Amino acid sequence: MVKETEAPLNIPVTYGERMQSIGWTAPLGIAIISGVDEAALQQALSTVPNPATDVQQDSPVLNRIQAFDKFFTENGFRSPLVTQFEMVRSKGLPSGNPLVKALLLAEMSTGLLMGAQDAAAIQGELVYDLASAGESFKGMRGTVQCRAGEIVLRDAEGIIASLFQGPDHRTRLAKATRDVIFFVFAVPGIGLEQLQEGTDKIRELFKTSASGLTTQTYECLAKGEIVR
């Protein structure tokens, strides 16, 4: 059972100064989970129905997926959510690493793009930022070259994720991962209230399979960062 008074890890989150110039507040949701019991998580997930089965055409879930698809397309990328949703609707959730399954289940339940990485591998504070021209990082399938102004997350050692191009290799989920950080991303038109749904879904999925769990949502305003 999750013990709410036990903060899993203290990972400060700030916004880079350039984020104040992008024209929207770039909300971000964070859920940090410690001491994950893999067997308990697997058992909990086995009782959760397929979230894509009965989704109606005008549902908030599909509207959010479409919002991500639109923003990605406008920036020259492809959102993974549309393909993932169709896959889960037709074939169900995949077996394998329960952390990856929990990530996909949370995304498909809310229509929000998320990421899950090894919290213990993160060094120092997290900065939600814009990439500079020429910046790159080691991704899951090789070197990822960032565009100037691309939205990224970085720690003290470098970029750990790109909104458009996914997570890095250094903080990837591994078989031995027991402390996990989930990122709940937004695009224009998706605000803090929707991100709260995402962090609440993650809390629900892990409520019987972790020793500690904290969540927080953030956004960047013209005068700086606010935290709720």
N, C-alpha and C positions, 0 to 999 in steps of 0.2 A: 504494500500500500504506500502511496506517495505521502511523505511527511512534508507538508507545506512549509514548515518552519526551517527546513534544511535547505539553504541556498546551494545549489549544485556547484556552480563556479561563478566567480565574479569576473565578467567580461564587459568592461565599459564600452559603450557605443557612442560615437560622435559623428557629426557630419562635416565633410570637407567644406571649406569656404566657397568653393566653386559651385556646390550644390544649390546655393542660394540664388543662382542666376538661371536655373533651368526652366522656370516658368510654371512649375507646379510643386507641391510640397513633398513629393517623393516619400510617402509613408513607408515604414518598415516595421514588421513584426518580428519579435525574437522569442523563441522558447528554448530554454536551456534545461536539459534533462540529465540527471546523473544516476549512476548505479542501475542501469537498465538490466533487468533479468530477461534474457533472451527467451527462455522457455515460457515464462509468464506472459511476455508480449505476444509470442506466437499463439498461445492459447486465447488471449484476449482478441486478437485479430481474426481468429477462426470463427468467431461468433458474429462478426460484423457483416451485414449483407452488402452486396455489390451496390455502391452508391450511384452507379450510372444507369441502372436498369430502368427506373421509372421517372427519369428526368423529363419534364415537359419542355416543349420548344421555347416557351417564353419564360423559363425559370431563371432566377438570379444566377444559378451556376453557369448556364450556357451564356447568359449575357456577359458575365465576367470573362469566360473563356474567349468570347468574341472581342472583348476589350483588349485583352492581351494580344490576340492575333492581329488586331488592327495596329496596335502600337509597334509590335515587332516588325510587321510588314512595312510600315512607314519608315522604319530605320534600317531596312534592308536585311532583316533576319526572319526566321520562321519560329513561331512559338511552338513548343512541344505539346501544349495542352490539348489541341484539337486531335492530334494523332493518338495521344494517350487515352483521351476520353473514348474515342471510337474503339480502341483496342480493349479497354476495360469493359465497355458495354457489350462487345461481342464475345470476348473470351474470358472475362473475369479477371480478378487480380492474380498476378503471377506468384508462384511459390519462390522460395529462396530466402535471402536475408530479410528478416522481419522488420528491420529498420527501413529498408528500401520500400517494403510493402506498406509500412505505416505512412511513409512520405507520400506514396502514390494515392493511398486511401484518403489522406487529408486533402490532397489536391483535388481529387475527383469529387469529394463531398462538398467542397466549397467553391470550386472553379478558380482558385487562386494558385498562382505559380509559387512554388516553395523550393527550398533547398535544405538538405540535411548533411552536416559535416561533423567531423570528429572534434568536439569542443576541446579536448585535452591537447590537440595539436596546434591550437591557435596561440599565437605569441603576442602578449600585450593587448592593447585596446583595438577595437574594430573601428574602422572609419568607412562610412558610406560616402563615396567620392566619385569624381569623374576622372577617367584615365587621361593621361597625357599622350601625345603622339609618340609612337614608338614603344610604348609599354607592352610587355608581354608576360605570360606566366605559363608554367607547365600544367596543362590540362589533363583530362583523363585519357586523351588519345594523342597527345603530342603538344607542341608549343601552340599557345593561343595568342594571336596577335590582336591587340586591342586597337580600336579606332579612337581618335582624339574625341573626348567628350562622352565616351561610353560609360555607362553607370557600372561601378565596380564596388566590391567590398575588399578592404585590405587590412592586414594586421602589421605588426612590426617588421615582418620579414618580406612582405610583398602582397600582391593581389591574391586573394583566396577564392574569388568568385566574380563572374560577370553576369549581370542581369540577362544579357542576350546569349552568352556563350557558355554558361554553366560553371561548375566548381573546378578548383585546382586539384592537383594530384596529392600534394603534401597533406591536406586536411581531409582527404577522402574517407568515407566510411570503410572500415575494415572489419574482419571477423572478430577481432579483439576489442572493437569499440564499445565502450560502456557509458561514456559521457557524450551526449549528442547536442548540437546546436541546430535548431531549425530556423530558417529564414522564411518569412512570409512577405512576398514582394507585392508591389502595387504598380499600376500604370495610371495615367490620367483618367479620372472618373472613378477611381477606387480609393476610398478613404479609410480613416482609422477604424470606423465601425465595422467595415468589412474585414479588415485585418484582424480585429478582435475575434471575429468568427473563426478565422484560421487558427489563432493561438488557442482558442477554446476547444477546437476540434482536436488539436494535438494533445492538450491536457486530458481530454476525455479518453483518447486512445492509450495513454500511458498511465492512467490513474491507478492501475493495480500492478504495474510492472517496473516501477522506478523508486529509488530512495529519496529523490529530490526533484523538484520542478519549479521553475520560475518563468514568468512570461512578462513581456513589456512591449509597448508599441511606441513608435517615434515618428516625428515628421519635422521637416525643415521649413521654417518661415523666413521671410525677408530679413527679419532682425535676428535670426539665429535659430537654433534647435529648440523645440519644446518636447517634453516627455510627458506621456500620460500613462 
